[in-house]
Amino acid sequence: MAAALLATAAAATAGAQAPRYIFYYIADGMGMGPVMAAQTYMRVVRGSDTPLLMMQFPTASWCQTWSVSSTTTDSSAAGTALSTGIKTRNGMLGMNPDTVAVTSVAATLHDAGWGVGITTSVAADDATPGAFYAHVPHRSMSYEIDCQAAECGYEFLAGAGLSGLNGDRRDDILRRMRENGVQMVYGPDGIKDINSRRVCLLNTPQGRTGDIGYTIDSLQGNLTLPLIAETCLAHLQKHSPDRFFMMVEGGNIDHALHANDGGTAMKEVINFDRALEVAYRFYLEHPDETLIVVTADHDTGGFVQGNNYIPYASNLAVFDSQRKSKERFSEECRDMLRDGHGYSWSDMREKLSADFGLFTAVRVSEKQEKELREMFVRTFELRDSEDQKTLYASFDAFTVAVFRLINDSAGIGFTTTGHSGNPVPLFAIGAGAEAFKGVYDNDMIAPVMLRLAGSAGEQ
């Protein structure tokens, strides 16, 4: 199968101009469930006749995501396969199963003179971005990953933060960045100060490094994925105008899906699609020289439209009444638990109406209200409930009950708070896009990209 696809890619390049500009968009955790929910929301709720941009691309296919060690991959094994064309074990980053370093498409092109930008809405040393420049036996080795980020030579790196900066080797990491000519800039206001060929753009010097915050929470003063993509593209056009490779990861999608927060995840997919417009506008100006590939590292949550609460239907308009993410609401509930104030059910009922439209825009049955109130008493009065722990967060039991009701009311469901083995979508447009037709494995994409680059990657 792999040989046949590579042969197809070779045929696609015959007589055609090789791409000089490659955009690789990776939506972390984005199976077809959240894509179709976003598409349905825009069509049914927003009344838009225009599909998501990614759904308009002429090439649309599937990608399988299994790793060497499991039928269900983690992000590091998937990121390694997507970036290097080599499948590996869960937890390993930029190495094959025998812990031998493997080379990413970004590194290969950079060595051939291409500019490279690696960007994400989560930590810039997280699994997916790290797979494009780092080689470590385990993704948790933040210090080593950050040192390799400093040494990789890439022109642009961006994300919420660097996990290694939260440890006791912060000063050493920053020193290594300086010694390798990397300018550290922070937040939207820092973009105007960029004056170096090599840049690391982070959301803040310290504070929240896991992600830049969710679109639904409208956090002021934070970077956004479209802004990150625009800044990276402008930087690469300035410093490597003839050839560049740019990876953009929508990492917040995965975080929301781990939380089983359907509304937040759906709106993160829409935000990712808006970030994709940055590459698409460039493609329209350079259609014969640009390749855009969109996929995901794996499916998270087993997100589906259709549940037993609303069979054969969905009511995604429920999410228009959702004003904040599950993570933010849970943080507010924890603050309420800590401050010692005697919050009543009446107080909480009013908050649920303001934050999520419950009891007003969103119908709540007597049975559902009774169950919510009982969980409120257990959580806030008796302090006798267990938290739900997911990969990136922990949620009090009352928050879990609230969001289960919201998802039920919207007509969606989840099978897990982890990853699933479901296939993920693969979309492409531009020079050589037709080579991505068919059912792929995630280790086939990077080799085809390099084959398509052809002589442009060898100059």
C-alpha positions as CSV (number, residue, x, y, z in Angstrom):
1,M,0.0,0.0,0.0
2,A,2.7,2.5,1.0
3,A,4.7,1.7,-2.2
4,A,1.6,2.2,-4.3
5,L,0.9,5.6,-2.7
6,L,4.5,6.7,-3.2
7,A,4.3,5.7,-6.8
8,T,1.1,7.8,-7.1
9,A,2.9,10.7,-5.6
10,A,5.8,10.3,-8.0
11,A,3.3,10.2,-10.9
12,A,1.6,13.3,-9.6
13,T,4.9,15.3,-9.7
14,A,5.7,14.2,-13.3
15,G,5.4,17.2,-15.5
16,A,4.1,19.4,-12.7
17,Q,5.9,22.1,-10.7
18,A,7.1,20.9,-7.3
19,P,5.6,22.8,-4.3
20,R,7.9,25.4,-2.9
21,Y,5.6,26.3,0.0
22,I,4.2,23.4,2.2
23,F,1.6,24.0,4.9
24,Y,1.0,21.1,7.3
25,Y,-2.1,21.7,9.4
26,I,-2.6,19.1,12.2
27,A,-5.8,19.3,14.4
28,D,-4.9,17.4,17.5
29,G,-7.6,14.9,18.4
30,M,-9.9,15.9,15.5
31,G,-11.8,12.9,14.2
32,M,-14.7,13.3,11.8
33,G,-17.1,13.6,14.7
34,P,-16.2,17.2,15.7
35,V,-15.6,18.1,12.1
36,M,-19.2,17.1,11.2
37,A,-20.6,18.8,14.3
38,A,-18.9,22.0,13.3
39,Q,-20.1,21.6,9.7
40,T,-23.7,20.9,11.0
41,Y,-23.6,23.8,13.4
42,M,-22.5,26.3,10.7
43,R,-25.2,25.0,8.3
44,V,-28.2,24.5,10.6
45,V,-27.6,27.0,13.5
46,R,-25.7,29.7,11.6
47,G,-27.5,29.3,8.3
48,S,-24.3,29.2,6.3
49,D,-24.3,27.6,2.9
50,T,-20.5,27.6,2.8
51,P,-18.9,24.4,4.1
52,L,-15.8,24.5,6.4
53,L,-12.8,25.5,4.3
54,M,-11.1,22.1,4.9
55,M,-14.3,20.4,3.6
56,Q,-14.0,22.3,0.3
57,F,-10.5,20.9,-0.5
58,P,-10.6,18.8,-3.6
59,T,-8.8,15.8,-2.0
60,A,-10.5,14.2,1.0
61,S,-9.5,10.9,2.4
62,W,-8.8,8.9,5.6
63,C,-5.8,8.4,7.8
64,Q,-5.2,5.5,10.2
65,T,-3.4,6.3,13.4
66,W,-2.3,3.1,15.2
67,S,1.2,3.0,16.8
68,V,3.7,0.3,17.1
69,S,2.7,-0.4,20.7
70,S,-1.0,0.0,20.5
71,T,-4.1,0.2,18.3
72,T,-4.8,3.5,20.0
73,T,-1.9,6.0,19.6
74,D,-0.8,8.8,21.8
75,S,0.2,12.2,20.5
76,S,4.0,11.6,20.6
77,A,3.9,8.4,18.5
78,A,1.4,9.9,16.1
79,G,3.4,13.1,15.9
80,T,6.5,11.1,15.1
81,A,4.7,9.2,12.4
82,L,3.3,12.4,10.9
83,S,6.5,14.3,11.0
84,T,9.1,11.6,10.1
85,G,7.2,8.8,8.3
86,I,8.3,6.3,11.0
87,K,5.8,4.7,13.3
88,T,7.0,4.3,16.9
89,R,5.8,3.4,20.4
90,N,3.5,5.5,22.5
91,G,5.4,8.0,24.6
92,M,8.4,8.1,22.2
93,L,9.2,11.3,20.3
94,G,11.3,11.6,17.2
95,M,12.7,8.1,17.6
96,N,12.0,4.7,16.1
97,P,10.9,1.8,18.4
98,D,14.6,1.0,19.0
99,T,15.2,4.6,20.3
100,V,17.2,5.6,17.3
101,A,16.6,9.2,16.2
102,V,14.6,9.7,13.0
103,T,14.5,12.8,10.8
104,S,11.4,14.9,10.3
105,V,10.2,16.4,7.0
106,A,10.9,19.8,8.5
107,A,14.5,19.0,9.3
108,T,15.1,17.5,5.9
109,L,13.7,20.5,4.1
110,H,15.5,22.9,6.5
111,D,18.8,21.2,5.7
112,A,18.0,21.8,2.0
113,G,17.6,25.5,2.5
114,W,13.9,25.8,3.3
115,G,12.6,28.1,6.0
116,V,10.7,26.3,8.8
117,G,8.0,27.4,11.2
118,I,6.5,25.1,13.9
119,T,3.4,26.5,15.6
120,T,0.7,25.4,18.0
121,S,-2.0,26.6,20.4
122,V,-0.6,24.4,23.2
123,A,2.9,24.2,24.6
124,A,5.5,24.6,21.9
125,D,7.4,21.6,23.4
126,D,4.3,19.4,23.5
127,A,4.3,16.1,21.6
128,T,3.1,17.2,18.1
129,P,5.3,20.3,17.7
130,G,8.2,18.5,19.4
131,A,8.1,15.7,16.9
132,F,9.3,18.0,14.2
133,Y,12.6,18.9,16.0
134,A,13.2,16.7,19.0
135,H,14.5,13.2,19.6
136,V,13.8,11.8,23.1
137,P,12.7,8.4,24.4
138,H,9.8,10.0,26.3
139,R,7.7,13.0,25.6
140,S,8.0,14.1,29.3
141,M,11.6,15.1,28.9
142,S,10.8,18.9,28.5
143,Y,14.3,20.2,29.3
144,E,15.9,18.0,26.6
145,I,13.2,18.9,24.1
146,D,13.6,22.6,24.8
147,C,17.4,22.4,24.4
148,Q,16.9,20.7,21.0
149,A,14.4,23.4,20.1
150,A,17.1,26.0,20.7
151,E,19.6,24.0,18.6
152,C,17.3,23.0,15.6
153,G,17.9,26.2,13.6
154,Y,14.3,26.7,12.6
155,E,13.2,30.2,11.9
156,F,10.0,30.3,13.9
157,L,8.6,28.4,16.9
158,A,5.3,29.4,18.6
159,G,2.9,28.2,21.3
160,A,1.4,28.9,24.7
161,G,4.7,28.3,26.5
162,L,7.5,25.9,27.0
163,S,6.9,23.3,29.7
164,G,10.6,23.3,30.6
165,L,10.5,26.9,31.6
166,N,8.4,25.9,34.7
167,G,11.3,23.8,36.0
168,D,14.5,24.6,37.8
169,R,16.4,24.7,34.5
170,R,14.5,27.7,33.2
171,D,17.5,30.0,33.2
172,D,19.6,27.4,31.3
173,I,16.9,27.0,28.6
174,L,16.7,30.7,28.1
175,R,20.5,31.0,27.9
176,R,20.6,28.3,25.3
177,M,17.9,30.1,23.3
178,R,20.0,33.3,23.4
179,E,23.2,31.5,22.5
180,N,21.5,30.0,19.4
181,G,20.2,33.4,18.2
182,V,16.6,32.8,19.3
183,Q,14.6,35.9,20.2
184,M,12.0,35.3,22.9
185,V,8.8,37.3,22.4
186,Y,5.6,37.2,24.3
187,G,1.9,37.7,23.5
188,P,0.2,39.8,20.8
189,D,2.0,42.9,21.9
190,G,5.4,41.3,21.5
191,I,5.0,40.5,17.8
192,K,5.8,44.1,16.8
193,D,9.3,43.7,18.5
194,I,10.4,40.7,16.3
195,N,13.7,41.6,14.8
196,S,15.6,38.4,14.6
197,R,15.8,35.6,12.0
198,R,15.1,33.0,14.7
199,V,12.1,33.6,16.9
200,C,10.2,31.8,19.7
201,L,6.8,33.4,20.3
202,L,5.0,32.4,23.5
203,N,1.8,33.5,25.1
204,T,3.4,34.8,28.3
205,P,6.8,34.5,30.0
206,Q,5.2,32.5,32.8
207,G,1.8,31.4,33.8
208,R,-0.5,29.1,31.8
209,T,1.7,27.1,29.4
210,G,-0.6,24.2,28.5
211,D,-2.6,26.2,26.0
212,I,-3.4,29.7,24.9
213,G,-7.0,29.4,26.2
214,Y,-10.2,28.4,24.5
215,T,-11.9,30.5,21.9
216,I,-15.2,30.2,23.8
217,D,-13.6,31.9,26.9
218,S,-12.6,35.0,24.9
219,L,-9.5,35.6,27.0
220,Q,-8.2,39.1,26.4
221,G,-4.5,39.7,25.7
222,N,-3.8,36.1,24.6
223,L,-2.5,34.8,21.3
224,T,-4.9,33.1,19.0
225,L,-4.2,30.4,16.5
226,P,-5.1,32.5,13.4
227,L,-2.7,35.3,14.7
228,I,0.0,32.8,15.4
229,A,-0.3,31.4,11.8
230,E,-0.3,34.9,10.3
231,T,2.8,35.9,12.3
232,C,4.6,32.8,11.3
233,L,3.8,33.2,7.6
234,A,4.9,36.8,7.6
235,H,8.2,35.8,9.2
236,L,8.9,33.0,6.7
237,Q,8.0,35.3,3.8
238,K,10.5,37.8,5.1
239,H,13.4,35.4,5.8
240,S,12.8,32.6,3.4
241,P,10.6,33.9,0.6
242,D,11.6,31.3,-2.0
243,R,10.8,28.1,0.0
244,F,9.3,27.3,3.3
245,F,7.6,24.6,5.4
246,M,5.0,25.6,8.0
247,M,3.3,23.3,10.6
248,V,0.2,24.6,12.4
249,E,-1.3,22.6,15.2
250,G,-4.8,23.1,16.7
251,G,-3.9,21.6,20.1
252,N,-6.8,23.1,22.0
253,I,-9.2,20.8,20.1
254,D,-7.7,17.8,21.8
255,H,-7.8,19.4,25.3
256,A,-11.5,20.1,24.9
257,L,-12.3,16.6,23.7
258,H,-10.4,15.0,26.6
259,A,-12.7,17.1,28.8
260,N,-15.8,15.8,26.8
261,D,-16.7,19.5,26.3
262,G,-18.6,19.3,23.1
263,G,-19.3,23.0,22.6
264,T,-15.8,24.1,23.2
265,A,-14.3,21.4,21.0
266,M,-16.7,22.3,18.1
267,K,-15.8,26.0,18.3
268,E,-12.1,25.1,18.4
269,V,-12.5,23.2,15.1
270,I,-14.1,26.3,13.6
271,N,-11.2,28.4,15.0
272,F,-8.7,25.9,13.4
273,D,-10.6,26.3,10.1
274,R,-10.2,30.1,10.4
275,A,-6.4,29.6,11.0
276,L,-6.4,27.5,7.8
277,E,-7.6,30.5,5.9
278,V,-4.2,32.0,6.4
279,A,-2.6,29.3,4.3
280,Y,-5.4,29.3,1.8
281,R,-5.1,33.0,1.1
282,F,-1.4,32.4,0.4
283,Y,-2.3,29.5,-1.8
284,L,-4.7,31.6,-3.9
285,E,-1.7,33.9,-4.7
286,H,0.7,31.0,-5.4
287,P,-1.6,28.1,-6.6
288,D,1.0,26.3,-8.6
289,E,3.7,26.4,-6.0
290,T,1.8,25.7,-2.7
291,L,0.6,22.5,-1.1
292,I,-1.7,22.4,1.9
293,V,-2.3,19.2,3.8
294,V,-4.8,19.0,6.8
295,T,-5.1,16.0,9.1
296,A,-5.1,15.0,12.8
297,D,-2.8,13.0,14.9
298,H,-5.6,10.9,16.3
299,D,-9.3,10.9,17.4
300,T,-10.0,12.0,20.9
301,G,-13.2,11.3,22.9
302,G,-15.1,9.2,20.3
303,F,-17.3,12.3,19.6
304,V,-20.6,11.5,17.8
305,Q,-23.7,13.3,16.8
306,G,-26.7,11.3,18.0
307,N,-27.5,10.0,21.5
308,N,-30.4,8.3,23.4
309,Y,-31.6,11.6,24.8
310,I,-32.3,13.1,21.3
311,P,-32.4,10.1,18.9
312,Y,-32.1,10.7,15.2
313,A,-31.4,14.4,15.7
314,S,-29.1,17.0,17.3
315,N,-29.7,20.4,18.7
316,L,-26.4,22.1,18.4
317,A,-28.0,25.5,19.0
318,V,-27.6,24.6,22.7
319,F,-23.9,25.5,22.3
320,D,-24.8,29.1,21.5
321,S,-25.9,29.5,25.1
322,Q,-22.6,28.1,26.4
323,R,-20.4,31.1,27.5
324,K,-17.4,29.3,28.9
325,S,-15.4,26.1,28.7
326,K,-15.7,23.2,31.1
327,E,-12.2,23.9,32.4
328,R,-13.1,27.5,33.2
329,F,-16.4,26.6,34.9
330,S,-14.7,24.0,37.0
331,E,-12.1,26.5,38.1
332,E,-14.8,28.8,39.2
333,C,-16.5,26.0,41.1
334,R,-13.3,25.2,42.9
335,D,-12.9,28.8,43.9
336,M,-16.4,28.7,45.3
337,L,-15.5,25.6,47.3
338,R,-12.4,27.2,48.6
339,D,-13.8,30.6,49.7
340,G,-16.1,29.1,52.3
341,H,-19.2,31.1,51.3
342,G,-22.4,29.2,51.6
343,Y,-23.6,29.1,48.0
344,S,-27.2,28.0,47.7
345,W,-28.8,26.0,44.9
346,S,-30.7,29.2,43.9
347,D,-27.3,30.9,43.5
348,M,-26.0,28.1,41.3
349,R,-29.2,27.8,39.3
350,E,-28.9,31.5,38.4
351,K,-25.2,30.9,37.4
352,L,-26.1,28.0,35.2
353,S,-28.7,30.1,33.4
354,A,-26.2,32.9,32.8
355,D,-23.3,30.7,31.8
356,F,-25.1,28.0,29.8
357,G,-28.7,29.0,29.3
358,L,-29.9,26.2,31.4
359,F,-33.6,26.6,32.6
360,T,-34.1,29.4,30.0
361,A,-32.8,28.8,26.5
362,V,-32.0,25.2,27.2
363,R,-34.8,23.1,28.6
364,V,-34.1,21.1,31.8
365,S,-36.6,18.5,32.9
366,E,-37.7,18.1,36.5
367,K,-35.7,14.8,36.7
368,Q,-32.6,16.5,35.3
369,E,-32.9,19.4,37.8
370,K,-33.3,17.0,40.7
371,E,-30.2,15.1,39.7
372,L,-28.2,18.3,39.3
373,R,-29.4,19.6,42.6
374,E,-28.4,16.3,44.3
375,M,-24.9,16.5,42.9
376,F,-24.7,20.2,43.9
377,V,-25.5,19.1,47.5
378,R,-22.9,16.3,47.4
379,T,-20.2,18.5,45.9
380,F,-20.7,21.9,47.7
381,E,-22.5,21.0,50.9
382,L,-21.5,17.5,51.9
383,R,-18.1,17.6,50.1
384,D,-18.7,14.0,49.2
385,S,-18.0,13.5,45.5
386,E,-15.2,12.3,43.4
387,D,-13.4,14.3,40.8
388,Q,-13.1,13.3,37.1
389,K,-9.5,13.2,36.1
390,T,-8.6,13.5,32.4
391,L,-5.2,13.9,30.7
392,Y,-5.0,17.7,31.0
393,A,-7.5,18.6,33.8
394,S,-9.5,17.4,36.8
395,F,-13.2,18.3,37.1
396,D,-15.4,18.3,40.2
397,A,-18.4,16.0,40.0
398,F,-20.9,18.8,39.7
399,T,-19.2,20.2,36.7
400,V,-19.2,16.8,35.1
401,A,-22.9,16.5,35.7
402,V,-23.6,19.9,34.2
403,F,-21.7,19.2,31.0
404,R,-23.2,15.7,30.6
405,L,-26.6,17.5,30.6
406,I,-25.4,20.0,28.1
407,N,-24.0,17.3,25.7
408,D,-27.2,15.3,26.1
409,S,-29.3,18.4,25.3
410,A,-27.2,19.1,22.2
411,G,-27.6,15.5,21.0
412,I,-24.0,14.5,21.1
413,G,-22.1,11.8,22.9
414,F,-18.6,10.6,23.9
415,T,-17.2,7.1,24.3
416,T,-14.1,8.1,26.3
417,T,-12.1,10.9,27.9
418,G,-9.0,9.5,26.2
419,H,-8.1,8.7,22.6
420,S,-9.8,6.3,20.2
421,G,-8.6,4.2,17.4
422,N,-10.9,5.8,14.9
423,P,-9.4,7.0,11.6
424,V,-9.0,10.8,11.1
425,P,-9.7,12.9,8.0
426,L,-7.0,13.9,5.5
427,F,-7.6,16.9,3.2
428,A,-5.3,18.5,0.7
429,I,-5.2,21.2,-2.0
430,G,-2.5,22.6,-4.3
431,A,0.6,21.2,-6.0
432,G,0.4,17.4,-5.8
433,A,-2.7,17.3,-3.6
434,E,-4.1,14.4,-5.7
435,A,-1.4,12.2,-4.3
436,F,-3.2,12.0,-1.0
437,K,-6.2,10.2,-2.3
438,G,-6.9,6.8,-0.7
439,V,-6.7,5.4,2.8
440,Y,-3.4,6.4,4.3
441,D,-1.5,5.4,7.4
442,N,0.0,8.4,9.3
443,D,3.5,7.4,8.5
444,M,2.9,7.8,4.7
445,I,2.2,11.6,4.7
446,A,5.7,13.0,5.3
447,P,7.5,10.7,2.7
448,V,4.9,11.8,0.1
449,M,5.5,15.5,1.0
450,L,9.2,15.0,0.4
451,R,8.6,13.2,-2.8
452,L,6.3,16.0,-4.0
453,A,8.9,18.6,-3.1
454,G,11.2,16.8,-5.5
455,S,13.9,19.1,-7.0
456,A,12.7,22.0,-4.8
457,G,13.7,20.1,-1.7
458,E,17.1,19.2,-3.2
459,Q,18.4,22.6,-4.3
